[in-house]
Amino acid sequence: MTESTKTLASFDSLNAAPLEDQFHGAAIVDENGNETPITEAMVQRACNALSNAWKTPSSKHHSIELMARAV
């Protein structure tokens, strides 16, 4: 048994709940502890908003950024 196999076996033994009872997703938790599951539609809206907000850097900005990295 390799070290990584031992780690996986140990990690799996920590999950006491049956597989069907385990949470397989993500949620937003507010200041009161209320959970709102993150849905596919929420992710799509966020990706679209980021895509629409993206601005291609100008050549001048890109050149300045490259020079800053070289220093």
C-alpha positions in Angstrom: 0.0 0.0 0.0 1.5 3.3 -1.0 1.5 6.4 1.2 -1.2 8.1 -1.0 -3.4 5.0 -0.8 -3.0 5.0 3.0 -4.0 8.7 3.1 -7.1 8.1 0.9 -8.1 5.2 3.0 -7.8 7.2 6.2 -9.6 10.2 4.7 -12.5 7.9 3.5 -12.9 6.4 6.9 -13.7 10.0 8.3 -16.9 10.2 6.2 -19.3 8.4 8.5 -22.5 9.5 6.7 -23.9 7.3 4.0 -23.1 8.5 0.5 -26.7 9.5 -0.3 -26.7 11.8 2.8 -23.5 13.7 1.9 -23.6 17.2 0.5 -22.1 17.4 -3.0 -22.4 21.0 -3.9 -21.7 24.5 -2.7 -23.7 27.1 -0.9 -23.6 30.8 0.0 -23.9 31.3 3.8 -25.2 34.6 5.0 -24.4 36.3 8.3 -27.2 34.5 10.0 -26.0 31.1 8.9 -28.7 30.6 6.3 -27.5 28.5 3.3 -28.5 29.2 -0.2 -27.4 26.4 -2.6 -25.4 27.6 -5.6 -27.2 26.6 -8.8 -26.1 26.1 -12.4 -28.1 29.2 -13.3 -26.2 31.3 -10.7 -22.8 30.1 -12.1 -23.9 30.8 -15.7 -25.0 34.4 -14.7 -21.8 35.1 -12.9 -19.7 33.8 -15.9 -21.7 35.9 -18.3 -21.3 39.0 -16.2 -17.6 38.5 -16.0 -17.4 37.8 -19.7 -19.4 41.0 -20.5 -17.2 43.0 -18.1 -13.9 41.8 -19.6 -11.9 44.4 -21.4 -8.8 43.4 -23.4 -5.8 45.2 -22.1 -4.4 47.9 -24.4 -1.0 47.2 -26.0 0.5 50.0 -23.9 -0.8 48.5 -20.7 0.4 45.0 -21.7 3.9 46.4 -22.4 4.1 48.1 -19.0 3.0 44.9 -17.4 5.7 42.9 -19.2 8.4 45.5 -18.2 7.3 45.3 -14.6 7.6 41.6 -14.5 11.1 41.8 -16.0 12.4 44.0 -13.1 
